[in-house]
Amino acid sequence: MNLLVFSGNLGNKPELKISKNDVQHTSFSLAINRFEKEPIWIYFSAFHTIAENLCKYVEKGDKLLIQAHLDQSQYESQGRELQRYQFIADYIEFYPVNNKEEWVDSQICRVKSRQVQ
């Protein structure tokens, strides 16, 4: 099983992008704080509903809980075959830091990705 869970603060507000196949996607970073050390920055990709809701509801600094999986892809560059690893967000809970009208009574937004075949 390939399951990873992360908790931290959103680095920057993500931007929603649309692929050639009309798939919504975004990339974003998460700062994971460590005691008395610099934070670790982890980079993620998100698709479909997760991407849309991230771009719509979260701001820089908001707390996120992310369940993700590690994805590996291969590509060719300058005649060499290379591998790329990335974290794909499958489930996210938002814990907004700022007082926002849509987040009454510390409501938590939970978003789960649909499976793409």
N, C-alpha and C positions, 0 to 999 in steps of 0.2 A: 504494500500500500504506500502511496506517495502522498502524504498529508502533512502540511506544515501550518503552524498557527503563529501569528505575529500580533503584537500589540504595540502601538506607538502613536506618534503624531504625524499628521500629513505634512509633507514638505512644502508643496505648492498646490494651488488650486488646479486640478486637472482640466484639460481641454478635450471636448468630445470630437472625435474624428470619425469619418465614414469611409470604409474601404471601397474598392472598385466593385465588390460583391454586395454592397449595401449593408455591411456589418459595422455596427457601432463599436468603437474601441477607444481606449485611452491608456496612457502610461502615467505612472505617478511614483513618488518616493515616500518612504516612511522612515522617520527618525525613531530609533529604538534607544531609549536612554539607558545608560549604565551608571552605576554608582561611581561618582568621582572620576569619570572618564568621559571622553568625547562620545557622542552618540554614534551608533552604527547606522548607516543609510542603506536601506534595502529597496530595490526597484521592482515594480510590478507592472503587469498588463492586466486590463480588465475588458470584458466584452459584453455586449447586449445590455440587459437591464442594469447590471452592476455599473458599467461604464456610464450609462445615462444618469443614474441616480447619484453617482459620485460627483459628476460634473454639475448636477443640479443643486445638490444639498450641502456639500462639504466645502470648507474653507481651509486655508493654510492654518495649521496648528490644531485642527480638530483631532480628537482621539479616535482611532480606528482599531477594531479587532478584525483580523483578516485570516480566513482559512484559505490556503492556497495549495497548489501542487507545482512541482518543478517540471518544466517542459524542456525537451531537448529537440533542436532542429539542426539540420545540416544544410550548408550552402557552399557555393563555390565563389572564391574571390581571387583574382589574379592567378588563375590556374591551380589554386590550392583548395582542397576540400577542408572546410572549417566546421566547427560545431558551436552552437549558441545555446546557452542555458538561460531560462527566464522563469520567474514566478508568475503563475496565472491565478488571479483571485477567483475563488469559487463561491465564497460567502463573505459578506462584510457586515459588521455592525458599526454604526456611526454614533459617536458620543460628542456632539458639537460642544465646543468650548464657549463660544459667544452666545449671548441671549438672542434667540431668533424666535419670531412669532410662531413659526410652524413647529417648534420644538417645545410644546407646552408640557409641564410636569415631567421633565427629563425623559421624554419619550425616546426610545431607541429605534432606529430604522434598521431593519434586517433585510438584506437582499441576497438571494441565492441565484446563482447562474443556472440557466437551462443548459442541458447537455447538447453539444454541437457534434454531429456525426460527420 
